[in-house]
Amino acid sequence: MPAPKPPRWLRRRPDWHAILTLQRPRRAQLRTRVLAGVLAVTVLALVAFDFAAVGALRRYLLGHTDAQLQSVLGLYRPMTITLPSGANWSVANHAVIAGGKRMVFPGVHPVGRTPRPSPGGPRVQQVIAGPRFRVPAPILAQFAVGFVSGRRPVEFVSGNPALVPRIKPAQLQRDLAALHGPQSVIGADGNVTLRLGAIHESGGFLYATTSLGDVNSTVDHLELILAIASVAVGLLVAGGIGLVLRRGLRPIERMATQADKITAGDLTDRVRPQDPGTEVGRLGAALNGMLTRIEASVSEREASQELTRRFFADASHELRNPLASLRANAELYQQGALREPQQVDEAMSRIAHEAQRMSALVDDMLRLARLDQQPGQQAEPVDVTALVTECAERATVTDPARTWHTDIAPDLATTGDEELLRRAIDNLLANVRAHTPGHTTATLTATRCDGSITIEVSDDGPGVPPAQLARIFDRFYRGGPGGNCPPGAGLGLAIVNAVAAAHHGTAQASLNDPHGLRITFTLPASGPADRATPAPHTVSAPV
């Protein structure tokens, strides 16, 4: 029975991973982030400046208005007058009528309750005396002066009646009592903001008001001007900073482009040189230096891998021949082809010889591997004079038909591994025996000069071609004159080079004059300072 199909909505389910990947916002570039940061700081600075400028102007204008109110209030003073018996006060004409006579008091405004006529005596009336000079109507219309006392209605003294504050008398008196300075209030029509200043007088408060329309209009105009100027400055700053950043970050963008190419695998590319005195120049120089080291490291790693591959290939090739010989002799024995005891002995002899050859090869490979991993295993005093003399005597015994000349200075000493040094010198002497004819003369010298011990092994044999001289210390390399490969695995001189490096010395090969080969093996000397070398000890063997 076939499985049921999933619902249509499940079959059409969107790929949320792809959608989220596509909709993921790209990371902002450095130039965009720097520009956004500079604009944010600029906008904050402009907004703070605008608020500070508007606030300062408003405070200045309000202070100027308050000073005008105090000047206006200074023109008025409260006072009391005594009305004669039977006199009446004419509010409209600011005059007193008594006994058919009329007495005029210019600029005097009665406040408070007018006392009723008394047939028996005079009456006292509280008034506000205004300025004695004539105030122009336009100036007078800018202010309103009034008096408030108790719960009685606010009494208008002079000025513009439209500038009277819209507030109850009791509340106005309480506000004036608690007021420490001028304040802003709402006018009678509810649309005009007034500035109110007052002084305390006997029986109430004398106040003066003026409109803040001009102040608000001036502040509004300043706000508009600052807003337009701030927008213009912001746009100019954005454009200028954008151009500066584009020009200043252009070298870094080129570096980023070249870094992308380098990341793709082109390690030979370099960033363009810049002024090393600038940060960008220093960054470019550091990047180029890092790329050089990376390229050198990669090249060294590739070279090391190539040497390792070649080493294993050469080792496999060297081991294949003795293994093939062992297998062939073993198969002959298993098949019964060796019927005579003499044949069996000969096969066993070949097997033993190949096994010995393989053992020596494996020992050399193991010794090289240990020198690569742990170049300095021992650090003990070594008598180089005795060591070289012993190696020379052993070579003389091993190959008595060859002429050996030795020139060994006394009291030569160094610090290192005696067994490794013995093996290196033996390999140098064995190299002469293996690669030169029997009639060749070999010379072994050991001297000390400038804090170093120099051991030279030279011969007058056929030598090696100059083209092969550079590879003579390579592992598994066997070179010979005319392209003839001598016997051996090609590890003797490689071990000499490794031992020299482990003892902080050197191993060099050069052509001997007029023919032959010279190997120079140097070691750091230890012990007393150099002194005159006595007559050398020479060992010679007859031809």
C-alpha positions in Angstrom: 0.0 0.0 0.0 1.6 3.3 -1.0 2.3 5.9 1.7 -0.1 8.8 1.9 1.0 12.1 0.3 1.7 14.9 2.8 -0.7 17.9 2.8 -0.4 20.5 0.1 0.7 23.2 2.6 3.5 20.9 3.9 4.7 20.2 0.3 4.8 23.9 -0.4 6.6 24.8 2.8 9.1 27.7 2.2 12.7 27.3 2.7 13.1 29.5 5.8 16.9 29.1 5.9 17.2 30.5 2.4 14.8 33.3 3.2 16.6 34.3 6.3 19.9 34.1 4.6 18.7 36.4 1.8 17.0 38.8 4.1 19.9 39.0 6.5 21.1 42.7 6.5 24.5 43.2 5.0 27.1 44.4 7.4 27.7 48.2 7.1 31.0 49.3 5.7 33.5 51.2 7.7 32.9 54.4 5.8 29.1 54.2 6.5 29.6 53.5 10.2 32.1 56.4 10.6 29.8 58.7 8.6 26.8 57.7 10.7 28.8 58.3 13.9 30.0 61.7 12.8 26.5 62.7 11.8 25.0 61.6 15.1 27.6 63.6 17.0 27.0 66.6 14.8 23.2 66.4 15.1 23.5 66.1 18.9 25.8 69.1 19.0 23.5 71.2 16.8 20.4 70.3 18.8 22.2 71.2 22.0 23.4 74.5 20.5 19.9 75.3 19.2 18.3 74.7 22.6 21.0 76.7 24.3 20.6 79.6 21.9 16.8 79.7 22.1 16.9 79.4 25.8 19.4 82.2 26.2 17.5 84.5 23.8 14.2 83.8 25.7 15.9 84.5 29.0 17.4 87.7 27.7 14.1 89.0 26.3 12.1 88.0 29.4 14.7 89.9 31.5 14.4 92.9 29.3 10.6 92.7 29.6 10.8 92.3 33.4 13.0 95.4 33.6 10.4 97.4 31.6 7.7 96.2 34.0 9.7 97.3 36.9 10.2 100.7 35.2 6.5 101.0 34.6 5.7 100.1 38.2 8.2 102.7 39.4 6.0 105.5 37.8 3.1 104.7 40.0 2.9 105.2 43.8 0.0 104.6 46.2 -1.2 107.5 48.4 -4.2 108.7 50.4 -6.1 112.0 50.0 -8.6 113.6 52.4 -11.8 114.7 50.9 -13.6 117.7 52.5 -17.0 117.3 54.1 -19.6 117.0 51.4 -17.1 116.5 48.6 -17.7 114.0 45.8 -15.0 112.2 43.7 -15.4 112.4 39.9 -13.8 109.2 38.6 -14.1 110.2 35.0 -12.5 113.6 35.4 -10.1 112.7 38.2 -11.4 115.7 40.1 -13.0 116.5 43.5 -16.2 118.6 43.5 -16.8 120.3 46.8 -19.1 123.4 47.5 -19.5 124.0 43.8 -15.7 124.1 43.3 -13.8 121.6 41.3 -10.2 120.5 42.2 -8.4 118.4 39.5 -5.8 115.7 40.4 -4.1 114.7 37.1 -2.8 111.1 37.0 -4.5 110.1 40.2 -6.7 107.0 40.2 -8.9 106.1 43.2 -8.6 102.5 44.3 -10.5 100.6 46.9 -14.0 101.5 48.1 -15.1 105.1 47.9 -16.3 106.3 51.3 -19.8 107.5 51.5 -20.5 111.2 52.1 -20.5 112.2 55.7 -22.3 115.3 56.9 -20.1 115.6 59.9 -16.5 115.6 58.6 -13.9 114.8 56.0 -13.3 111.5 54.3 -10.1 109.6 53.4 -9.7 108.1 49.8 -6.9 105.7 48.7 -5.5 106.5 45.2 -2.7 105.6 42.8 -0.7 108.5 41.6 0.6 107.9 38.0 3.2 109.8 36.0 2.8 113.5 35.9 3.9 113.7 32.2 1.8 112.6 29.3 2.6 109.1 28.1 2.2 108.5 24.4 -0.8 106.3 23.5 1.3 103.6 21.7 3.6 103.2 24.7 0.6 103.2 27.1 -1.1 100.5 25.1 1.8 98.1 25.6 1.2 97.9 29.4 -1.7 97.5 31.8 -1.4 98.6 35.5 -3.9 97.4 38.1 -4.5 97.0 41.7 -5.8 94.0 43.6 -6.8 93.9 47.2 -8.7 91.1 49.0 -11.7 89.6 47.3 -12.7 92.8 45.6 -12.6 92.9 41.8 -9.3 93.7 40.1 -9.2 97.5 39.7 -7.8 98.7 36.4 -5.5 101.8 36.9 -4.2 102.6 33.4 -2.9 101.3 30.1 -4.5 98.6 27.8 -7.5 96.9 29.4 -7.0 93.9 27.1 -3.8 93.0 29.0 -5.6 92.4 32.3 -4.8 88.8 33.4 -7.7 86.2 33.5 -7.6 85.1 37.0 -9.7 85.5 40.1 -8.8 88.3 42.5 -8.3 86.0 45.5 -6.1 83.6 43.5 -4.2 86.5 41.9 -3.5 88.0 45.3 -2.3 84.6 46.7 0.0 84.2 43.6 1.4 87.6 44.0 2.0 87.0 47.7 4.0 83.9 47.0 5.7 85.3 43.9 9.4 86.0 44.1 9.7 87.6 40.7 7.8 88.2 37.4 5.8 85.3 35.9 3.9 84.5 32.7 0.1 84.3 32.9 -2.8 84.0 30.5 -4.6 87.2 29.3 -8.3 87.9 29.6 -9.1 86.7 26.1 -7.2 83.4 26.7 -5.1 83.7 23.6 -2.3 86.1 24.7 0.5 85.2 27.1 1.3 88.1 29.5 4.2 88.9 31.6 3.2 90.0 35.1 5.3 91.9 37.6 4.0 93.3 40.9 5.0 95.2 44.0 3.5 95.0 47.4 1.7 98.1 48.7 -0.4 98.8 51.7 -3.8 97.2 51.3 -2.9 95.1 48.2 -0.6 94.6 45.2 0.2 97.0 42.4 0.9 95.0 39.3 1.8 95.7 35.7 1.5 93.4 32.6 2.6 93.4 29.0 2.2 91.0 26.1 4.8 88.4 25.3 3.7 88.3 21.6 6.8 90.0 20.4 9.1 87.8 22.6 7.4 84.6 21.3 7.5 85.8 17.7 11.2 86.6 18.0 11.9 83.2 19.6 9.9 81.4 16.9 11.8 83.2 14.2 15.1 82.2 15.8 13.9 78.6 16.1 13.0 78.5 12.4 16.4 80.1 11.4 18.3 77.6 13.6 16.3 74.7 12.3 17.0 75.6 8.7 20.7 76.4 9.5 21.1 73.1 11.4 19.7 71.1 8.4 22.0 72.9 6.0 25.0 72.4 8.3 24.1 68.7 8.7 24.0 68.2 4.9 27.2 70.1 4.4 28.9 68.0 7.2 27.5 64.8 5.7 28.8 65.7 2.2 32.2 67.0 3.4 32.8 64.0 5.8 31.7 61.6 3.0 34.3 63.1 0.6 37.0 63.1 3.2 36.2 59.5 4.3 36.1 58.3 0.7 39.5 59.9 0.0 41.0 58.9 3.3 39.7 55.3 3.3 40.5 54.6 -0.4 43.9 53.0 0.4 42.2 50.8 3.0 39.5 49.8 0.5 42.3 48.9 -2.0 43.9 46.8 0.8 40.6 45.1 1.4 40.2 44.3 -2.3 43.8 42.9 -2.5 43.2 41.0 0.7 40.2 39.3 -0.9 42.4 38.3 -3.8 45.0 37.0 -1.4 42.3 35.1 0.5 41.4 33.4 -2.8 44.9 31.9 -2.9 47.1 34.5 -4.6 49.8 34.9 -2.0 52.2 36.7 -4.4 50.1 39.8 -4.5 51.0 42.7 -2.3 49.3 45.9 -1.3 50.5 49.1 -2.9 53.2 51.0 -0.9 52.0 54.0 1.0 53.7 56.7 3.1 55.2 54.7 6.0 54.8 57.7 8.3 51.0 57.4 8.2 48.8 54.7 9.9 47.7 53.4 6.5 51.3 53.1 5.4 52.2 51.3 8.5 49.3 49.0 8.1 50.3 48.2 4.5 53.9 47.6 5.4 52.7 45.2 8.3 50.4 43.5 5.9 53.1 43.0 3.3 55.5 41.7 5.9 52.8 39.3 7.2 52.1 38.1 3.6 55.8 37.6 3.0 56.2 35.5 6.1 53.0 33.5 5.2 54.3 32.9 1.7 57.7 31.8 3.0 56.0 29.5 5.6 53.7 28.0 2.9 56.7 27.6 0.6 58.7 25.9 3.4 55.8 23.7 4.2 55.4 22.7 0.6 59.1 22.1 0.3 59.1 20.0 3.5 56.2 18.0 2.2 57.9 17.5 -1.1 61.1 16.4 0.8 59.0 14.0 2.9 57.4 12.5 -0.1 60.7 12.1 -1.9 62.2 10.7 1.3 59.5 8.0 1.5 59.8 7.3 -2.2 63.6 7.0 -2.0 63.3 4.9 1.2 60.8 2.6 -0.5 63.1 2.3 -3.5 66.1 1.5 -1.4 64.2 -1.1 0.6 62.6 -2.7 -2.4 65.8 -4.3 -3.8 66.9 -6.1 -0.6 63.4 -7.2 0.0 63.1 -8.5 -3.5 66.4 -10.4 -3.0 65.1 -11.9 0.3 61.9 -12.9 -1.2 63.6 -14.5 -4.2 65.9 -16.6 -2.1 63.1 -17.6 0.3 60.9 -18.7 -2.7 63.8 -20.7 -4.1 64.2 -22.5 -0.8 60.4 -23.1 -0.4 60.1 -24.5 -4.0 63.0 -26.9 -3.4 65.2 -25.5 -6.0 68.2 -25.4 -3.6 69.0 -29.1 -3.5 72.7 -28.9 -2.7 74.0 -27.8 0.7 76.3 -25.4 -1.0 73.4 -23.7 -2.8 71.5 -23.4 0.5 74.6 -21.8 2.2 74.9 -19.4 -0.6 71.3 -18.4 -0.4 71.5 -17.9 3.3 74.6 -15.8 2.9 72.7 -13.5 0.4 69.8 -13.3 2.8 72.1 -12.4 5.7 73.8 -9.8 3.5 70.5 -8.2 2.4 69.2 -8.2 6.0 72.4 -6.5 7.2 72.0 -4.0 4.5 68.4 -3.3 5.4 69.3 -3.0 9.1 72.0 -0.4 8.3 69.5 1.5 6.1 66.8 1.5 8.8 69.4 2.5 11.5 70.4 5.5 9.3 66.8 6.5 8.7 66.0 6.2 12.4 69.1 8.3 13.3 68.1 11.0 10.9 64.5 11.0 12.2 65.8 11.4 15.8 68.1 14.2 14.7 65.2 16.0 13.1 62.9 15.7 16.1 65.5 16.2 18.9 68.7 17.8 17.4 70.4 18.2 20.8 70.1 15.1 22.9 73.4 15.2 24.9 75.8 18.0 25.9 79.0 16.6 27.3 82.7 17.4 26.7 84.2 15.6 23.7 87.9 15.3 23.0 87.9 15.9 19.3 91.6 15.2 18.9 91.3 11.7 20.3 88.1 11.1 18.4 89.5 12.1 15.0 92.7 10.1 15.7 90.6 7.0 16.5 88.5 7.4 13.4 91.6 7.8 11.3 93.3 4.7 12.7 90.1 2.7 12.2 90.0 3.8 8.5 93.6 2.9 8.1 92.9 -0.6 9.5 89.8 -1.0 7.4 91.4 0.1 4.1 95.2 -0.5 4.4 95.8 -0.3 0.7 94.8 3.4 0.5 97.2 6.2 1.5 95.9 8.2 4.4 97.4 11.5 5.5 96.3 13.0 8.8 97.0 16.5 10.3 95.3 16.6 13.7 96.0 19.5 16.1 96.2 18.6 19.9 93.8 19.8 22.6 90.7 20.1 20.4 87.5 19.9 22.4 83.8 20.6 21.9 80.5 20.0 23.7 78.0 17.5 22.2 77.2 13.9 21.6 80.4 11.8 21.1 78.7 8.9 19.4 77.1 11.2 16.8 80.3 12.9 16.1 82.1 9.6 15.7 79.5 8.5 13.3 79.8 11.7 11.3 83.6 11.4 10.9 83.3 7.7 10.1 80.8 8.6 7.3 83.2 11.1 5.9 86.0 8.6 5.7 83.6 5.8 4.5 82.5 8.2 1.7 86.1 8.3 0.4 86.4 4.5 0.5 83.1 4.0 -1.3 83.4 6.6 -4.1 87.1 6.7 -4.9 89.5 4.2 -6.5 91.9 2.3 -4.3 94.9 4.2 -5.4 93.4 7.5 -4.2 95.2 9.5 -1.5 92.9 10.9 1.3 93.8 13.6 3.7 92.2 14.2 7.1 92.9 17.5 9.0 91.6 18.9 12.2 92.5 22.4 13.3 91.2 25.2 15.5 90.7 28.8 14.4 88.6 31.7 15.7 86.7 29.6 18.2 85.8 26.9 15.7 87.1 23.4 15.0 87.5 22.6 11.3 87.7 19.0 10.2 88.4 18.5 6.5 88.4 15.2 4.5 89.8 15.6 1.0 90.9 13.2 -1.8 92.4 13.4 -5.2 89.9 11.1 -6.8 87.5 11.8 -9.7 85.3 14.0 -7.5 81.7 14.9 -8.5 80.4 17.1 -11.4 79.8 20.7 -10.3 76.1 20.4 -11.1 75.8 17.7 -8.5 77.8 19.5 -5.8 74.7 21.4 -4.4 72.8 18.1 -3.8 75.6 16.1 -2.2 74.1 16.3 1.3 70.5 15.4 0.2 69.1 12.2 1.6 69.1 9.2 -0.7 71.1 11.2 -3.3 74.0 9.3 -4.9 76.0 11.2 -7.4 79.1 10.2 -9.2 81.3 11.1 -12.2 79.7 10.6 -15.5 76.3 9.8 -14.0 77.4 6.5 -12.4 75.6 5.9 -9.1 77.9 4.3 -6.6 76.7 1.8 -4.1 75.0 2.7 -0.9 71.8 4.3 0.2 72.9 7.9 0.0 72.4 8.7 3.7 76.0 9.0 4.8 76.6 12.7 4.0 73.0 13.5 5.0 73.8 12.2 8.5 77.0 14.3 8.5 74.9 17.4 7.7 72.3 16.6 10.4 75.0 16.0 13.0 76.7 19.3 12.2 73.4 21.2 12.5 72.6 19.4 15.8 76.0 20.7 17.2 75.5 24.2 15.8 78.1 23.6 13.1 78.2 23.4 9.3 79.0 20.9 6.6 80.2 22.1 3.2 81.4 20.4 0.0 83.8 21.9 -2.5 85.9 20.6 -5.4 89.5 19.9 -4.6 92.4 21.3 -6.6 93.3 20.0 -9.1 90.7 17.3 -8.8 88.8 15.4 -6.2 86.4 16.4 -3.4 86.8 18.2 -0.1 84.2 18.0 2.8 84.6 20.6 5.5 83.0 19.8 8.9 83.0 22.7 11.5 82.1 22.6 15.1 82.1 25.2 17.9 85.2 24.8 20.1 85.3 24.7 23.8 88.2 24.9 26.3 91.2 27.3 26.5 91.8 30.0 23.9 93.7 29.4 20.7 97.5 29.0 21.0 100.3 28.1 18.7 99.7 24.6 17.2 102.7 22.3 17.5 103.9 20.0 14.8 101.0 17.9 13.5 100.7 14.2 14.1 100.7 12.4 10.7 99.6 8.9 10.1 100.4 7.4 6.7 99.7 4.0 5.3 101.6 2.5 2.4 99.9 2.0 -0.9 
